[in-house]
Amino acid sequence: MAIQTVTSSASTTNPPLSGNHNGRKEMPWQRRMHSLHTRSRLQHDSQEILSREVSHATIDTSTTRQKSWWKARLFRGMINDVKRRAPFYWSDWSDAWDYRVVPATVYMYFANILPALAFSLDMFAKTAMSFGVNEVLLSSVLGSVVFSIFAIQPIVIVGVTGPITVFNYTVYDIITPRGTNYFAFMCWIGLWSLLMHWALAITNACNALTYVTRFSCDIFGFYVAFIYLQKGIQVLTRQWTLADPTSAFLSIVVALLVLMTAYICGVVGNSNLLQRYVRKFVEDYGTPLTIVFFTGFVHIGRMSSVELQTLPTSRPFFPTQDRGWFVHFWEIEVGDVFIAIPFAILLTILFYFDHNVSSLIAQGTEFPLRKPAGFHWDLFLVGLTTGVAGLLGIPFPNGLIPQAPFHTNSLCVTRQVTDDSETGEAKGHTTRVVDHVVEQRVSNLAQGLLTLGTMTGPLLVVLHLIPQGVLAGLFFIMGIQALEGNGITVKILYLCRDRHLTSPSDALSRINRKQAIYFFVAVELIGFGATFAITQTIAAIGFPIIILLLVPVRTFLLPKYFTQEELSILDAPTASPFTMESVGGNFDEDQRSLPVVAGTGADSDNVSAMNTFEDTDSVERGEASDARLRAKDLHRRASFRSDTGVGNDVGIEMQSPSVSGQTRRDGRDPGRSRRA
């Protein structure tokens, strides 16, 4: 009976088209009208259902984005980081079978160890020999081994930085007059900071990185570059008090020669001079060979009679002071244990910003990375290494600027493409673009093991032969190279350039209000000046707070003066949406309305995929990856997202290999979308 009722109701609601309800036969035009009416109703119902589904999806997406950074779902960020990267762990080792790993390892060994040793001079002099060469070397080994094996972002170089050097001797100046055990106090700072780092990682605090843009990173990078220049000058001025004027003058000359020689090597590597293999060798090994050459250069002729200040060393694998490697952290008053908490908060703020910014810059939009990033898990590892370093009585390691982006750049495989966007005589000239990055773990681990080998007796003797003037020259070259790639420097050079000789394709030329550029640069320089000035005072311990305040200034204050279009040109996300999946995407991503294909970062696999179809382009570094492997990688990443549901909070547009191939068949320049 129930079935009959339903059938009757259905028949009444939807009468048959072949007849009407009175049983009379319908005319053909009536049947057509019924058919059109039914079809229209079905289309309306399907559109309404689709609209509800789209609205529901939009609400879900917006809700997810609104809740993504402040709603603490414990351990979720760390778990998702591991899920994203775990399928690529084996390839992180197998992909190291590439020539680019060799020069990257050699370069990073010198670029990491020598500045760290120069920083040890600062701490050696200002902390009464509490930290020396072995402490700095062991700290670098700890960071490189832990992060190369366990980190989600293994290409980030971890070691002793300039800011932590300032932190260490500032704490020494504050604590030692009270008669407090310095190593025990630093150990408690490390242990408290370990708990704070873990709390931030567990509560997904790295989601706040979505608000970190180029504005904050450029200011901090500008500050770090000037720290390198300042330390180089301090090394040279120290020669006047430790040696005679002849030794001081020779140190200055050697430092300038190291600067000029290493800089010329970089220029040659990026030029079209000589054969490709020659200029690549000069670019890859120019700086290390410069250090080696000028270490022996000072022993030629009459210079051999001049006594130069060299790097102080100690016994192999022993601390600088007469103590063991394990700190007796209990040999301290209870009150001092809690006094260490404010210092630990400042250290946590510094590492939260410093390490994450170095990770962002190392995975910037200019590098077409293909493997997922993860910030929550790596912050957990930073806390672990901080606690272990405190127990060992060594400087706390964290991400290095500019070494981290230098490492990524040294792993880039580039190719020459024809630039058709220029006009006039410059039309058709070739430009070098990045094809892909050799993403692996071996180079970071290898340079760490080489650093561990440096703690042996014979190599410590070699380190003792390096003149301090050579270290000062290395400081200069690294500071200048960091300034060259900084966004503040680029804007300043644009403002100083003759506008008649400025290319109309320059992005800054699209800004109608030129005073907006001046004001934006002025704000960046004020932020840099405040950070640099406070580090020159006894209040240097609080400089991490100044750095952290740069983020809300960009997020809440600058939009009141600049339009969204101006900010999209003057500022930009530090990393691509693909890299920022771990933290919920980039800030203001929707308002920018920039298509993913216009990016130049890790999400731009479409650009890299298109470049692989440029069969006529010659690869400049290493061997270009095969197009089929890249297509397989794209498919694997897409399949991983669909299977696990990880990373779906932020929409990432990926271009399939077939689209890339179609783009090439249409004759479009693969580099054009990347430079848009």
C-alpha positions as CSV (number, residue, x, y, z in Angstrom):
1,M,0.0,0.0,0.0
2,A,2.8,2.4,0.8
3,I,4.4,1.6,-2.6
4,Q,1.1,2.4,-4.3
5,T,0.8,5.7,-2.5
6,V,4.3,6.7,-3.5
7,T,3.7,5.7,-7.1
8,S,0.4,7.6,-7.2
9,S,2.0,10.7,-5.8
10,A,4.9,10.5,-8.3
11,S,2.4,10.1,-11.1
12,T,0.5,13.1,-10.0
13,T,3.5,15.3,-9.6
14,N,5.2,14.2,-12.9
15,P,2.4,13.3,-15.4
16,P,3.5,11.1,-18.3
17,L,4.4,13.0,-21.4
18,S,2.4,10.7,-23.6
19,G,-0.9,11.8,-22.1
20,N,-2.6,14.3,-19.8
21,H,-4.3,13.6,-16.5
22,N,-7.7,13.3,-18.2
23,G,-6.4,10.4,-20.2
24,R,-6.6,12.3,-23.4
25,K,-3.8,12.1,-25.9
26,E,-1.5,15.1,-25.9
27,M,-0.6,17.0,-29.0
28,P,3.0,17.0,-30.3
29,W,3.5,20.7,-29.2
30,Q,2.2,19.8,-25.7
31,R,4.8,17.0,-25.4
32,R,7.5,19.4,-26.5
33,M,6.4,21.9,-23.9
34,H,6.4,19.2,-21.2
35,S,9.9,18.1,-22.3
36,L,11.3,21.7,-22.2
37,H,9.7,22.3,-18.8
38,T,11.2,19.1,-17.3
39,R,14.7,19.8,-18.8
40,S,14.6,23.4,-17.5
41,R,13.6,22.1,-14.0
42,L,16.5,19.6,-14.0
43,Q,19.0,22.2,-15.1
44,H,17.8,24.5,-12.4
45,D,18.0,21.8,-9.7
46,S,21.5,20.8,-10.8
47,Q,22.7,24.4,-10.8
48,E,21.2,24.9,-7.3
49,I,23.0,21.8,-6.0
50,L,26.2,22.8,-7.6
51,S,25.9,26.3,-6.1
52,R,25.3,24.9,-2.7
53,E,28.3,22.6,-3.1
54,V,30.5,25.5,-4.2
55,S,29.3,27.7,-1.4
56,H,29.9,24.9,1.1
57,A,33.4,24.4,-0.2
58,T,34.1,28.1,-0.1
59,I,32.8,28.3,3.4
60,D,35.0,25.4,4.4
61,T,38.0,26.9,2.7
62,S,37.5,30.3,4.3
63,T,36.8,28.7,7.7
64,T,40.0,26.7,7.4
65,R,42.0,29.7,6.5
66,Q,40.5,31.8,9.3
67,K,41.2,29.0,11.8
68,S,44.5,27.9,10.3
69,W,46.8,29.9,12.5
70,W,45.1,30.7,15.7
71,K,43.2,27.5,16.4
72,A,45.7,25.2,18.2
73,R,45.3,21.6,17.1
74,L,48.1,20.1,19.0
75,F,50.8,18.4,17.0
76,R,48.8,18.8,13.8
77,G,51.5,20.9,12.1
78,M,54.3,18.6,12.9
79,I,52.4,15.5,11.8
80,N,51.4,17.1,8.5
81,D,55.0,18.2,7.9
82,V,56.2,14.6,8.3
83,K,53.4,13.3,6.1
84,R,54.3,15.7,3.3
85,R,58.0,15.0,3.4
86,A,58.1,11.3,4.2
87,P,57.4,10.1,0.7
88,F,60.5,12.1,-0.5
89,Y,62.9,10.9,2.2
90,W,64.6,8.2,0.1
91,S,64.9,10.6,-2.9
92,D,66.6,13.1,-0.7
93,W,69.5,10.7,-0.6
94,S,69.3,9.2,-4.1
95,D,69.0,12.7,-5.7
96,A,72.4,13.5,-4.3
97,W,74.0,11.6,-7.2
98,D,74.6,14.9,-9.0
99,Y,77.7,17.0,-9.7
100,R,76.2,20.1,-8.1
101,V,76.5,18.4,-4.7
102,V,80.3,18.5,-4.8
103,P,80.9,22.2,-5.3
104,A,78.0,23.0,-3.0
105,T,79.6,20.9,-0.2
106,V,83.1,22.5,-0.7
107,Y,81.7,26.0,-0.9
108,M,79.4,25.6,2.2
109,Y,82.2,24.1,4.2
110,F,84.3,27.2,3.8
111,A,81.3,29.6,3.9
112,N,80.1,28.1,7.1
113,I,83.2,27.3,9.1
114,L,85.3,30.4,8.4
115,P,82.7,33.0,9.4
116,A,81.9,30.9,12.5
117,L,85.6,30.8,13.4
118,A,85.7,34.6,13.0
119,F,82.7,34.9,15.3
120,S,84.6,32.7,17.7
121,L,87.3,35.5,17.8
122,D,84.6,37.9,19.0
123,M,83.3,35.5,21.7
124,F,86.8,34.4,22.7
125,A,87.8,38.0,23.4
126,K,84.5,39.2,25.0
127,T,83.6,36.2,27.1
128,A,87.1,35.6,28.7
129,M,87.8,32.6,26.4
130,S,84.5,30.8,27.3
131,F,83.9,30.0,23.6
132,G,86.6,29.2,21.2
133,V,87.2,27.4,18.0
134,N,86.2,23.9,19.2
135,E,83.0,25.1,20.7
136,V,82.0,26.8,17.4
137,L,83.0,23.8,15.3
138,L,81.0,21.4,17.5
139,S,78.0,23.6,17.3
140,S,78.1,23.6,13.5
141,V,78.5,19.8,13.5
142,L,75.5,19.4,15.8
143,G,73.3,21.6,13.6
144,S,74.3,20.1,10.3
145,V,74.1,16.5,11.3
146,V,70.7,16.8,13.0
147,F,69.1,18.9,10.3
148,S,70.6,17.0,7.3
149,I,69.2,13.7,8.7
150,F,66.0,14.6,10.5
151,A,64.8,18.0,9.1
152,I,62.0,18.5,6.7
153,Q,64.1,21.3,5.1
154,P,67.6,19.7,4.8
155,I,69.0,22.4,2.5
156,V,68.9,25.0,5.3
157,I,72.4,25.4,6.7
158,V,72.5,25.6,10.5
159,G,75.4,26.9,12.6
160,V,76.6,29.9,14.6
161,T,75.3,33.2,13.5
162,G,76.2,36.9,14.1
163,P,73.1,37.6,16.2
164,I,73.7,34.7,18.6
165,T,77.3,35.9,19.0
166,V,75.9,39.3,20.1
167,F,73.5,37.4,22.4
168,N,76.2,35.4,24.1
169,Y,78.6,38.1,25.0
170,T,75.7,40.4,26.1
171,V,74.5,37.8,28.5
172,Y,78.1,37.5,29.7
173,D,78.3,41.2,30.4
174,I,75.1,41.1,32.4
175,I,75.5,37.9,34.4
176,T,79.2,37.6,35.3
177,P,79.3,40.8,37.5
178,R,76.8,39.0,39.8
179,G,79.2,36.1,40.2
180,T,76.9,33.6,38.4
181,N,78.3,30.6,36.7
182,Y,78.2,31.6,33.0
183,F,78.0,28.1,31.5
184,A,75.4,26.9,34.0
185,F,73.3,30.0,33.3
186,M,73.6,29.5,29.5
187,C,72.6,25.9,30.0
188,W,69.4,26.9,31.7
189,I,68.7,29.4,29.0
190,G,69.0,26.6,26.5
191,L,66.8,24.2,28.5
192,W,64.0,26.8,29.1
193,S,64.3,27.7,25.4
194,L,64.0,24.0,24.5
195,L,60.6,23.9,26.3
196,M,59.4,27.1,24.6
197,H,60.4,25.9,21.1
198,W,58.6,22.7,21.7
199,A,55.5,24.5,22.9
200,L,55.5,26.7,19.8
201,A,56.0,23.7,17.5
202,I,53.2,21.6,19.2
203,T,50.7,24.5,19.1
204,N,51.4,25.2,15.4
205,A,52.8,28.7,16.2
206,C,54.7,28.7,12.9
207,N,51.4,29.3,11.1
208,A,52.0,33.0,12.0
209,L,54.8,32.9,9.3
210,T,52.0,33.5,6.8
211,Y,52.4,37.2,7.8
212,V,56.2,37.3,7.1
213,T,56.9,38.9,3.8
214,R,59.9,40.2,1.9
215,F,59.6,43.4,4.0
216,S,60.7,41.7,7.2
217,C,63.1,39.3,5.6
218,D,64.9,42.1,3.6
219,I,65.3,44.2,6.8
220,F,66.7,41.3,8.7
221,G,68.9,40.2,5.9
222,F,70.2,43.8,5.5
223,Y,71.0,43.8,9.2
224,V,72.9,40.4,9.0
225,A,74.9,41.7,6.0
226,F,76.0,44.7,7.9
227,I,76.9,42.5,10.9
228,Y,79.3,40.7,8.6
229,L,80.8,43.9,7.4
230,Q,81.1,45.2,11.0
231,K,82.7,42.1,12.2
232,G,85.2,42.3,9.3
233,I,86.1,45.8,10.3
234,Q,86.4,44.8,14.0
235,V,88.8,42.0,13.1
236,L,91.0,44.5,11.3
237,T,90.9,47.2,14.0
238,R,91.8,44.6,16.5
239,Q,95.2,44.2,14.7
240,W,96.2,47.7,15.8
241,T,96.0,46.7,19.5
242,L,97.4,43.2,19.2
243,A,100.2,43.8,16.7
244,D,102.5,46.4,15.3
245,P,101.4,48.8,12.5
246,T,103.2,46.8,9.8
247,S,101.1,43.8,10.7
248,A,97.9,45.8,10.8
249,F,98.6,47.4,7.4
250,L,99.4,44.0,5.8
251,S,96.2,42.5,7.3
252,I,94.1,45.3,5.7
253,V,95.8,44.7,2.3
254,V,95.2,41.0,2.5
255,A,91.6,41.5,3.5
256,L,91.0,43.8,0.5
257,L,92.8,41.4,-1.9
258,V,90.6,38.5,-0.7
259,L,87.5,40.7,-1.2
260,M,88.4,41.7,-4.7
261,T,89.6,38.3,-5.8
262,A,86.5,36.4,-4.5
263,Y,84.2,39.0,-6.0
264,I,85.9,38.8,-9.4
265,C,85.4,35.0,-9.3
266,G,81.7,35.5,-8.8
267,V,81.5,38.0,-11.7
268,V,83.4,35.7,-14.0
269,G,81.1,32.8,-13.1
270,N,78.0,34.9,-14.1
271,S,79.5,36.3,-17.3
272,N,80.0,34.9,-20.8
273,L,83.8,35.0,-20.6
274,L,85.9,31.9,-21.2
275,Q,84.5,28.4,-21.7
276,R,81.6,27.2,-19.7
277,Y,83.5,24.6,-17.7
278,V,86.2,27.2,-16.9
279,R,83.8,29.9,-15.6
280,K,81.8,27.3,-13.7
281,F,85.0,26.1,-12.0
282,V,85.9,29.6,-11.1
283,E,82.4,30.3,-9.7
284,D,82.2,27.1,-7.7
285,Y,85.6,27.0,-6.2
286,G,86.8,30.6,-6.5
287,T,86.2,31.6,-2.9
288,P,87.7,28.5,-1.2
289,L,90.8,28.7,-3.4
290,T,91.1,32.4,-2.6
291,I,91.2,31.5,1.1
292,V,93.8,28.9,0.6
293,F,96.0,31.0,-1.7
294,F,96.1,34.1,0.5
295,T,96.8,31.9,3.6
296,G,100.1,31.0,1.8
297,F,100.5,34.4,0.1
298,V,101.5,36.2,3.3
299,H,104.6,33.9,3.6
300,I,106.1,35.1,0.3
301,G,109.1,37.4,0.2
302,R,109.4,40.1,2.9
303,M,105.9,39.4,4.1
304,S,107.2,36.3,5.8
305,S,109.0,38.4,8.3
306,V,105.8,40.2,9.3
307,E,104.1,38.6,12.3
308,L,100.4,38.4,11.5
309,Q,97.7,37.6,14.0
310,T,96.2,34.2,13.3
311,L,93.2,32.2,14.5
312,P,93.7,30.9,18.1
313,T,93.1,27.2,18.5
314,S,93.1,24.7,21.4
315,R,93.6,20.9,21.9
316,P,91.7,18.6,19.5
317,F,88.2,17.7,20.6
318,F,88.6,19.5,24.0
319,P,86.9,22.7,25.2
320,T,88.8,25.9,25.1
321,Q,88.7,26.2,28.9
322,D,89.8,23.5,31.3
323,R,86.4,21.8,31.7
324,G,84.5,18.9,30.5
325,W,82.0,18.9,27.6
326,F,79.0,18.3,29.9
327,V,78.0,21.4,31.8
328,H,77.2,21.1,35.6
329,F,73.9,23.0,35.3
330,W,73.1,22.3,38.9
331,E,76.0,24.4,40.1
332,I,73.9,27.6,40.2
333,E,71.5,29.3,42.6
334,V,67.8,28.6,42.3
335,G,67.0,32.3,41.8
336,D,69.4,32.4,38.8
337,V,67.5,29.4,37.2
338,F,64.4,31.6,37.0
339,I,66.3,34.7,36.0
340,A,67.3,32.7,32.9
341,I,63.6,32.6,31.8
342,P,63.5,36.2,30.3
343,F,66.7,35.5,28.5
344,A,65.3,32.2,27.2
345,I,62.2,34.1,25.9
346,L,64.4,36.5,24.0
347,L,66.4,33.6,22.6
348,T,63.3,31.8,21.5
349,I,62.0,35.0,19.8
350,L,65.3,35.3,18.0
351,F,65.4,31.7,16.8
352,Y,61.8,31.7,15.9
353,F,62.3,34.6,13.5
354,D,66.0,34.0,12.5
355,H,65.7,30.3,11.7
356,N,62.3,30.5,10.0
357,V,63.4,33.5,7.9
358,S,66.6,31.7,6.9
359,S,64.4,28.8,5.9
360,L,62.0,31.1,3.9
361,I,64.9,32.8,2.1
362,A,66.6,29.5,1.3
363,Q,63.3,28.4,-0.2
364,G,62.4,31.7,-1.8
365,T,60.3,32.3,-4.9
366,E,63.4,32.5,-7.0
367,F,64.2,28.8,-6.4
368,P,61.9,26.3,-8.2
369,L,61.7,23.7,-5.5
370,R,59.7,20.5,-6.0
371,K,59.7,18.9,-2.5
372,P,57.4,20.1,0.3
373,A,58.6,22.2,3.2
374,G,57.8,22.0,6.9
375,F,58.4,24.6,9.5
376,H,56.7,23.1,12.6
377,W,58.9,20.0,12.7
378,D,62.1,22.0,12.1
379,L,61.3,24.4,14.9
380,F,61.0,21.3,17.1
381,L,64.5,20.3,16.0
382,V,65.8,23.8,16.7
383,G,64.6,23.5,20.3
384,L,66.3,20.1,20.6
385,T,69.7,21.4,19.3
386,T,69.3,24.4,21.6
387,G,68.9,22.3,24.7
388,V,71.7,19.9,23.7
389,A,74.0,22.9,23.0
390,G,73.3,24.3,26.4
391,L,74.2,21.0,28.1
392,L,77.5,20.8,26.1
393,G,78.4,24.4,26.7
394,I,78.6,25.4,23.1
395,P,76.9,28.3,21.2
396,F,73.3,27.7,20.2
397,P,73.0,26.8,16.5
398,N,70.2,28.0,14.2
399,G,69.6,28.8,10.5
400,L,72.3,30.9,8.8
401,I,71.8,34.0,6.7
402,P,73.2,34.3,4.1
403,Q,74.7,30.8,4.0
404,A,71.3,29.1,3.7
405,P,70.3,30.9,0.5
406,F,73.8,30.6,-0.8
407,H,73.6,26.8,-0.3
408,T,70.3,26.7,-2.3
409,N,71.8,28.8,-5.0
410,S,74.9,26.6,-5.3
411,L,72.6,23.6,-5.9
412,C,70.7,25.3,-8.8
413,V,70.9,23.9,-12.3
414,T,70.5,26.7,-14.7
415,R,70.1,27.0,-18.5
416,Q,70.3,29.7,-21.1
417,V,67.1,30.9,-22.7
418,T,66.4,33.6,-25.3
419,D,64.7,36.7,-23.8
420,D,62.2,38.0,-26.4
421,S,60.7,40.5,-24.0
422,E,63.3,43.2,-24.6
423,T,63.2,45.6,-27.5
424,G,65.7,47.2,-29.8
425,E,69.3,46.0,-29.8
426,A,68.8,44.0,-26.7
427,K,66.0,41.8,-28.2
428,G,66.9,38.2,-28.4
429,H,69.8,38.2,-26.0
430,T,70.1,35.2,-23.8
431,T,69.6,35.1,-20.1
432,R,70.2,32.4,-17.5
433,V,67.3,31.0,-15.6
434,V,67.1,28.3,-13.0
435,D,65.9,24.9,-14.3
436,H,65.7,23.1,-11.0
437,V,67.4,22.7,-7.6
438,V,69.2,19.5,-6.5
439,E,67.2,18.9,-3.3
440,Q,69.0,16.4,-1.2
441,R,70.6,15.9,2.3
442,V,74.1,14.9,1.4
443,S,75.8,18.3,0.9
444,N,74.6,19.5,4.3
445,L,75.7,16.3,6.1
446,A,79.0,16.2,4.2
447,Q,80.0,19.7,5.1
448,G,79.1,18.9,8.8
449,L,81.3,15.8,8.8
450,L,84.1,17.9,7.2
451,T,83.7,20.4,10.0
452,L,84.0,17.5,12.5
453,G,87.2,16.4,10.9
454,T,88.5,20.0,11.3
455,M,88.6,19.4,15.0
456,T,91.4,16.9,14.6
457,G,95.0,17.9,15.4
458,P,96.5,18.3,11.9
459,L,93.6,20.4,10.6
460,L,93.6,22.6,13.8
461,V,97.2,23.3,13.0
462,V,96.1,24.4,9.5
463,L,93.4,26.6,10.9
464,H,96.0,28.2,13.2
465,L,97.9,29.3,10.0
466,I,95.0,31.3,8.6
467,P,95.6,35.1,9.1
468,Q,92.9,37.1,10.7
469,G,93.0,39.4,7.7
470,V,91.9,36.6,5.4
471,L,88.9,36.0,7.7
472,A,88.1,39.7,7.6
473,G,88.2,39.5,3.8
474,L,85.7,36.6,3.9
475,F,83.4,38.6,6.1
476,F,83.5,41.4,3.5
477,I,82.7,39.2,0.5
478,M,79.8,37.5,2.3
479,G,78.4,40.8,3.5
480,I,78.6,42.4,0.0
481,Q,77.1,39.3,-1.7
482,A,74.2,39.4,0.8
483,L,73.6,43.1,0.2
484,E,73.6,42.6,-3.6
485,G,70.7,40.2,-3.5
486,N,68.7,42.2,-0.9
487,G,65.5,43.9,-1.8
488,I,66.4,47.1,0.0
489,T,69.6,47.4,-2.2
490,V,67.6,46.8,-5.3
491,K,65.1,49.6,-4.5
492,I,67.9,52.0,-3.6
493,L,69.7,51.3,-6.9
494,Y,66.5,51.8,-8.8
495,L,66.0,55.2,-7.1
496,C,69.6,56.2,-8.0
497,R,69.3,55.1,-11.6
498,D,68.8,57.5,-14.5
499,R,65.1,57.2,-15.3
500,H,65.9,57.6,-19.0
501,L,68.1,54.5,-18.9
502,T,65.7,52.5,-16.8
503,S,64.0,49.6,-18.5
504,P,60.2,50.0,-18.7
505,S,59.9,46.3,-17.9
506,D,61.2,47.0,-14.4
507,A,58.4,46.2,-11.9
508,L,59.1,49.3,-9.9
509,S,58.4,51.4,-13.0
510,R,54.7,50.4,-12.8
511,I,54.3,52.4,-9.6
512,N,52.7,55.8,-10.4
513,R,53.5,57.4,-7.0
514,K,57.3,57.5,-6.9
515,Q,57.2,58.9,-3.4
516,A,55.7,55.6,-2.3
517,I,59.0,53.9,-3.2
518,Y,61.0,56.5,-1.2
519,F,58.7,56.1,1.8
520,F,58.8,52.3,1.6
521,V,62.6,52.3,1.5
522,A,62.7,54.8,4.3
523,V,60.6,52.6,6.5
524,E,62.9,49.6,5.8
525,L,66.0,51.6,6.6
526,I,64.4,52.8,9.8
527,G,63.7,49.2,10.8
528,F,67.3,48.3,10.0
529,G,68.7,51.3,11.8
530,A,66.7,50.5,15.0
531,T,67.8,46.9,14.9
532,F,71.4,47.7,14.3
533,A,71.5,50.6,16.8
534,I,70.2,48.5,19.7
535,T,72.8,45.8,19.2
536,Q,75.5,48.4,19.8
537,T,74.3,49.1,23.4
538,I,73.9,47.1,26.6
539,A,70.3,46.6,25.5
540,A,71.4,44.4,22.6
541,I,69.8,41.5,24.4
542,G,66.4,42.9,23.4
543,F,67.0,43.2,19.6
544,P,64.9,40.2,18.8
545,I,61.8,42.1,19.9
546,I,62.6,44.9,17.4
547,I,62.9,42.3,14.7
548,L,59.6,40.7,15.6
549,L,57.8,44.0,15.6
550,L,58.5,44.4,11.9
551,V,55.8,41.8,11.1
552,P,52.8,43.7,12.5
553,V,54.2,47.0,11.0
554,R,53.9,45.4,7.6
555,T,50.6,43.7,8.3
556,F,48.6,46.5,9.9
557,L,50.4,49.9,9.4
558,L,51.7,49.9,5.8
559,P,48.4,49.1,4.1
560,K,47.1,52.4,5.6
561,Y,49.4,54.4,3.4
562,F,50.1,52.1,0.4
563,T,47.6,50.7,-2.0
564,Q,47.3,47.0,-2.6
565,E,48.8,47.3,-6.0
566,E,51.8,49.2,-4.7
567,L,52.4,46.7,-1.9
568,S,52.2,43.8,-4.4
569,I,55.1,45.4,-6.3
570,L,57.2,46.8,-3.4
571,D,56.7,43.7,-1.2
572,A,56.0,40.1,-2.0
573,P,55.7,36.7,-0.3
574,T,59.1,35.4,0.7
575,A,58.3,31.8,-0.4
576,S,55.8,30.4,-2.9
577,P,52.4,29.0,-1.9
578,F,53.7,25.5,-2.3
579,T,56.4,26.1,0.2
580,M,54.0,27.8,2.6
581,E,51.5,24.9,2.6
582,S,52.9,24.0,6.0
583,V,51.7,27.2,7.5
584,G,48.5,27.8,5.6
585,G,49.6,29.8,2.7
586,N,50.9,33.4,2.1
587,F,49.3,36.4,3.8
588,D,46.9,38.4,1.6
589,E,47.3,35.8,-1.2
590,D,43.7,36.2,-2.5
591,Q,43.9,40.0,-2.6
592,R,47.1,39.9,-4.6
593,S,45.2,38.1,-7.4
594,L,48.5,36.9,-8.8
595,P,48.3,33.6,-10.8
596,V,50.6,30.9,-9.6
597,V,52.2,30.6,-13.1
598,A,53.5,34.2,-12.6
599,G,55.6,33.1,-9.6
600,T,59.2,32.3,-9.5
601,G,59.3,30.1,-6.6
602,A,58.8,26.6,-5.4
603,D,55.3,26.3,-6.8
604,S,56.5,27.2,-10.2
605,D,57.0,23.6,-11.4
606,N,55.1,24.7,-14.4
607,V,58.0,27.0,-15.3
608,S,60.6,24.3,-14.6
609,A,58.6,21.8,-16.6
610,M,58.3,24.2,-19.5
611,N,62.0,24.7,-19.4
612,T,62.7,21.0,-19.8
613,F,61.0,21.2,-23.1
614,E,63.4,23.8,-24.4
615,D,65.6,21.3,-26.2
616,T,67.9,23.8,-27.8
617,D,68.9,25.4,-24.5
618,S,72.3,24.4,-23.0
619,V,72.4,23.5,-19.3
620,E,74.8,25.8,-17.4
621,R,75.1,23.8,-14.2
622,G,75.1,20.1,-14.0
623,E,72.7,18.1,-16.0
624,A,69.1,19.1,-16.5
625,S,66.5,16.7,-15.2
626,D,64.5,14.6,-17.7
627,A,61.1,15.8,-18.6
628,R,59.6,12.5,-17.8
629,L,61.0,12.5,-14.3
630,R,59.6,16.0,-13.7
631,A,56.2,14.9,-15.0
632,K,56.4,11.9,-12.7
633,D,57.2,14.2,-9.8
634,L,54.3,16.4,-10.5
635,H,52.0,13.4,-10.7
636,R,53.4,12.0,-7.5
637,R,52.9,15.3,-5.6
638,A,49.3,15.6,-6.9
639,S,48.6,12.0,-6.0
640,F,50.0,12.4,-2.5
641,R,47.8,15.4,-1.9
642,S,44.7,13.6,-3.1
643,D,45.4,10.4,-1.2
644,T,46.4,11.9,2.1
645,G,44.4,15.1,2.1
646,V,47.5,16.9,3.3
647,G,48.0,20.4,2.0
648,N,44.5,20.9,0.7
649,D,43.9,23.9,2.9
650,V,45.6,26.1,0.4
651,G,44.9,25.8,-3.3
652,I,48.0,25.1,-5.3
653,E,47.8,25.3,-9.0
654,M,50.0,22.8,-10.7
655,Q,50.5,22.6,-14.5
656,S,50.6,19.2,-16.0
657,P,53.3,18.2,-18.4
658,S,50.8,18.2,-21.3
659,V,50.0,21.8,-20.6
660,S,53.7,22.6,-20.5
661,G,54.2,20.9,-23.8
662,Q,51.3,22.7,-25.3
663,T,52.9,26.0,-24.1
664,R,56.1,25.2,-25.9
665,R,54.3,24.2,-29.1
666,D,52.5,27.6,-29.0
667,G,55.9,29.2,-29.1
668,R,55.8,31.0,-25.8
669,D,58.9,31.8,-23.9
670,P,59.0,29.6,-20.8
671,G,60.9,32.3,-18.9
672,R,58.4,35.0,-19.6
673,S,55.7,33.8,-17.2
674,R,58.4,33.4,-14.6
675,R,59.6,37.0,-15.1
676,A,56.1,38.4,-15.2
